[in-house]
Each structure stands twice: as structure tokens, then as C-alpha cells.
Amino acid sequence: MTSTTRTRAVFLDVDGTIVEDGRYIPSSAIEAIQTARKHGHLVFLCTGRSAVDLDSVLLDIGFDGAITNGGGHATFGEEVVVTRLLSAEAVAHLQERFEAHGVHWFLQGHDAMYISPGVAPFWDQLRAKLAEQRGSGPREGWVELLGEGIAPLREVASADPNTISKTVILSDDPAAVERVLEELDGKFMHVTGTMPMPLGKSAEIAALGMNKGATIVELLDHLRIDAEDAIGIGDNWNDIEMFEVCGVGIAMGNAESAVQELADEVTAPLNENGIAKAFRRHGLI
């Protein structure tokens, strides 16, 4: 199938969509992204990660821009198109409640991340567990990220509360995370299950109305591209609004069944060339 003549805008989630285990990218996905762009289509990252948590190997694939912080920031080339922030009062309130419930947390800005005292050792435990599960390494023909980590990491006490888009909580006690979410329900947006968590539970928390979909709408308007010409591909609950606003919402075959049911269609899993197959099906390559 050859590339369609009209320009399409493609929004790609990162973890579980083009990156497996936070570390490996199939070469077929890299080739599909680069070929689609050569055909004149626009390809954006659309992730809950902060911009400073995007590995250089990932960025070197080549993208037209990125939506980061789960909709908190959007760029087209070097141009900042959208910025969504929590209020300073909300940041202070959330941190007070996180501490009261005994969970770890970090704050996501565009150019820095701020961690509470317990995050670093907790992450060390997670990495060790994930390494156990990962086994022998990537499949043949896959590209490994550098594993540069999240940088710069700073203490939460040094955060400027006027620069924070989103917060993330983590705990080895899932019930503690649930108690926080119950207390904040209806006051803030929250979504769970977006991080690989072999231990405990995590949740993303942001202002009501902030999500990938809302920011895609603004970016498409800026680009003067119709929503029907947008394709969103993801695998998790923070991708649902993306599915809703794009002309075609595609769930990865490795997404849980409830997420797949909310998409327009389902492609193959990440480790079975799901991105390349979706691009080919829609005439992008």
C-alpha cells in the first residue's frame, strides 16, 4: 500500500506502544515512523513522560513534536504550542495529602522532575524487579535505549510550584494509593496503571480536564489539520481521550481488553510489529 496523499497527524504513546519494558524499540517501528515522515505525514510522541525523561535514542528516530506530561506540554518542532499547569495551591495541597497518606511522589515539569525522599530507593527496587522479569535482553533486530534515566532529578523542596503539570504517586502498598485517589476523586484527574509496576501501585494526578486528547485538539487546531486526519495509537488508560478525539484510535494488541474495546481498532502487539502494521494499514508507509 502506498502513502495516502493527504497529510495525516499520528500520535504515538511511548511505553507499551513503541517502547517495551521502558527500554527496547522494534526496528520495524523505527522504520515505519521514518518512512511515514518521508511521505509527508506528521508523527508526534504523545506520552505521560516528561520531556526530560525521553531517551536520546528514542528522540533520534525523528519526530515532528511531542505531547508530554500526559497533555501538559505540546511542541511542534521547536515551537511550544500548549502548556497546561497545576496551580501553585494545588501543588502544595497535593503534596500535603501525599505525605499524610505515606506515599512516594514526584512532580513533573517540562524541564525537570522533582522527587520526594522515598522515590529513589523505591525506583531502585522497581528496576531490580523489572531486570529480573526482563531476562536475556531485546529480541534480534530491536534497538536498546541508553537507559539514561530521568534527568535532571531534583528534590521536591526545590520545585517551583508554578511550573508543575502533573504529579505521580507510588507505593508498595496499593491500598495507600487507593486512599489518596478516593480523597481526590472529583477534584483532580487521575489514572492508574500507566507505569510498569512489579511492586505496588502508581497513579498519575493532574488538573481536571488535562489529558492527551484535550491537548491533541489544541495542537490539531494550531496545525490546521482535521481530527479525521489524526491517528492515535496507545495501550493504556491515559490513551482513551486520545482515541476519542482522533479520527482513528488504535489500541495495541498488548493493551488490556478493556482498553482495546474503547479503540476504533486493534493492531498487533508491540512485539509483533504492531506499529508498522497499523501504519501500513492506514497507508502511511
C-alpha positions in Angstrom: 0.0 0.0 0.0 1.4 3.4 -0.9 1.2 6.5 1.3 -2.1 8.5 1.2 -1.9 11.9 -0.5 -3.4 13.9 2.4 -1.3 14.8 5.4 -2.0 12.7 8.5 -1.0 13.5 12.1 -0.1 10.4 14.1 0.2 10.5 17.9 2.2 7.7 19.4 2.2 6.7 23.1 5.7 5.6 24.3 5.7 2.9 26.9 3.9 -0.2 25.7 3.4 1.2 22.3 6.8 1.9 20.8 9.0 1.0 23.8 8.9 -2.3 25.6 9.9 -2.6 29.2 10.9 1.0 29.2 14.0 0.0 27.2 13.6 -1.6 23.8 12.2 -0.4 20.4 11.5 -2.7 17.5 13.3 -1.7 14.3 10.1 -2.1 12.4 8.6 0.8 14.4 11.6 3.0 13.8 11.4 2.3 10.0 7.7 2.9 9.9 8.0 6.3 11.7 10.8 7.5 9.5 9.1 6.3 6.3 5.8 8.0 7.2 7.6 11.3 7.8 9.4 11.0 4.4 5.9 10.6 2.9 4.9 13.9 4.4 2.9 12.8 7.4 3.5 14.3 10.9 4.4 11.9 13.7 4.3 13.1 17.3 5.2 11.4 20.6 2.2 11.5 23.0 3.3 10.4 26.4 2.8 10.7 30.1 6.5 11.1 30.4 8.2 14.4 30.9 10.3 15.8 28.1 13.4 15.2 30.2 12.5 11.5 30.6 12.8 10.9 26.8 15.9 8.9 25.9 18.1 10.4 23.2 17.9 7.1 21.2 14.1 7.5 21.1 14.3 11.2 20.1 16.9 10.4 17.4 14.3 8.4 15.5 12.9 11.7 14.4 9.5 13.3 15.4 7.7 16.4 14.4 7.0 17.3 18.0 5.8 15.8 21.3 2.9 15.9 23.7 4.5 15.2 27.1 3.3 15.2 30.8 0.1 13.5 29.7 -1.1 16.6 27.9 0.7 19.2 30.0 3.1 20.3 27.2 3.0 20.2 23.4 5.6 21.2 20.9 5.7 21.3 17.1 9.4 21.4 16.1 10.9 24.0 18.5 7.6 25.8 19.0 5.8 25.4 22.3 2.1 25.2 21.3 0.4 24.2 24.6 1.3 24.5 28.2 -1.0 23.3 31.0 -0.1 23.7 34.6 -1.4 22.9 38.1 -1.9 25.9 40.3 0.7 26.5 43.0 -2.0 26.0 45.6 -2.9 22.6 44.1 0.7 21.5 44.1 1.0 22.4 47.8 -2.3 20.7 48.7 -1.4 17.5 46.8 2.0 17.2 48.4 0.5 17.7 51.8 -2.0 14.9 51.2 0.6 12.6 49.7 2.7 12.9 52.8 -0.3 12.4 55.0 -1.1 9.1 53.3 2.6 7.9 53.3 3.0 7.5 49.6 6.1 8.5 47.5 5.6 11.1 44.8 7.2 13.1 42.1 6.3 16.4 40.3 6.7 16.7 36.6 7.7 20.0 35.0 8.7 20.4 31.4 12.4 20.7 32.0 12.8 18.9 35.4 11.4 16.3 37.7 11.2 16.6 41.5 11.2 13.6 43.7 10.1 13.0 47.3 12.8 11.4 49.6 11.5 7.8 49.2 11.3 7.8 45.4 15.0 6.9 44.6 15.2 3.8 46.7 11.8 2.7 45.6 12.8 3.1 42.0 15.9 1.0 42.7 13.6 -1.8 43.9 11.4 -1.5 40.8 14.4 -1.5 38.4 15.8 -4.6 40.1 12.5 -6.4 39.8 12.0 -5.4 36.2 15.5 -6.6 35.4 14.6 -10.0 36.8 11.5 -10.1 34.7 13.2 -8.8 31.6 15.5 -11.8 31.2 18.1 -12.1 28.5 17.5 -8.7 26.7 16.0 -7.5 23.5 14.9 -9.6 20.5 17.1 -9.7 17.4 16.6 -6.5 15.4 15.4 -4.4 18.3 17.2 -1.2 19.4 18.0 -0.7 23.1 17.7 2.7 24.7 20.7 4.1 26.5 18.9 3.8 29.9 19.9 7.4 30.6 17.4 7.6 33.4 15.4 10.6 34.4 17.4 13.8 34.5 17.7 16.2 35.9 16.2 14.8 39.2 15.8 17.3 42.0 14.3 17.3 45.5 10.6 18.3 45.7 11.6 21.1 48.2 13.4 22.9 45.3 10.4 22.8 42.9 8.9 26.0 41.6 5.2 25.2 42.2 4.2 27.4 39.2 6.0 25.1 36.7 4.3 21.7 37.5 2.0 20.0 35.0 1.4 16.7 36.7 2.2 14.6 39.8 2.7 10.8 40.1 2.3 8.8 43.3 3.9 5.4 44.0 3.7 3.0 46.9 4.4 -0.7 47.6 1.0 -0.6 49.4 -1.7 -0.4 46.7 -4.3 0.4 49.3 -2.4 3.6 50.2 -2.6 4.8 46.6 -6.3 4.0 46.5 -6.9 6.0 49.6 -5.3 9.0 48.0 -7.4 8.6 44.9 -10.6 8.3 46.8 -9.9 11.5 48.7 -9.1 13.4 45.5 -11.9 11.9 43.3 -13.8 14.7 41.5 -11.2 17.3 42.4 -8.4 16.2 40.2 -7.9 14.0 37.1 -6.3 10.6 38.0 -5.4 7.5 36.1 -3.7 4.3 37.2 -1.7 1.5 35.5 0.4 3.7 33.3 3.8 2.6 34.7 5.3 -0.9 34.8 4.8 -1.8 38.5 6.0 -5.2 39.6 5.8 -3.9 43.1 2.8 -1.9 44.5 0.8 0.6 42.5 1.1 4.1 40.9 -1.2 6.8 39.7 -0.9 10.0 37.7 -2.7 13.1 39.1 -3.3 16.4 37.3 -5.9 19.1 36.9 -9.4 18.2 35.8 -9.6 18.3 32.0 -5.9 17.8 31.4 -5.3 14.7 29.2 -3.7 13.8 25.9 -6.9 14.2 24.0 -7.6 17.8 25.0 -4.0 18.8 24.0 -4.3 16.9 20.7 -7.4 19.0 19.9 -5.4 22.3 20.5 -2.4 21.0 18.5 -4.5 19.9 15.6 -6.2 23.3 15.5 -2.8 25.0 15.5 -1.7 22.8 12.6 -5.0 23.2 10.8 -5.4 19.5 10.5 -8.9 18.0 10.8 -9.4 15.5 13.6 -10.5 12.9 11.0 -6.9 13.0 9.6 -5.5 12.2 13.1 -4.5 8.8 14.2 -3.8 8.0 17.9 -2.1 4.8 18.9 -1.7 3.7 22.5 -2.0 0.8 25.0 -3.2 2.3 28.3 -5.9 4.1 30.2 -4.3 7.5 29.7 -4.7 7.0 25.9 -8.5 6.8 26.0 -9.1 10.5 25.4 -6.6 10.3 22.5 -8.7 7.6 21.0 -11.8 9.7 21.4 -10.6 12.9 19.6 -8.6 11.3 16.8 -10.3 10.2 13.6 -8.9 6.7 14.2 -8.0 5.4 17.7 -5.8 2.3 17.6 -5.1 0.1 20.6 -2.0 -2.1 20.7 -2.6 -5.8 20.8 -0.8 -5.9 24.1 -3.3 -3.5 25.8 -5.7 -5.0 28.2 -9.0 -6.0 26.7 -11.0 -3.1 28.3 -8.7 -0.6 26.7 -8.9 -2.3 23.3 -12.7 -2.2 23.5 -12.6 1.6 23.6 -10.5 2.0 20.5 -11.7 2.0 16.9 -9.5 -0.9 16.0 -6.7 -3.0 17.4 -3.3 -3.6 15.8 -0.8 -6.4 16.6 1.1 -6.3 19.9 4.2 -4.2 20.2 6.5 -7.2 19.9 4.7 -8.4 16.8 5.3 -5.2 14.7 2.1 -3.6 15.8 3.2 -0.1 14.8 4.4 -1.0 11.4 1.2 -3.0 10.7 -1.0 -0.1 11.8 1.0 2.4 9.6 0.7 0.1 6.6 -3.0 -0.5 7.1 -3.7 3.3 7.0 -1.5 4.0 4.0 1.2 5.9 5.9 4.0 3.7 4.6 
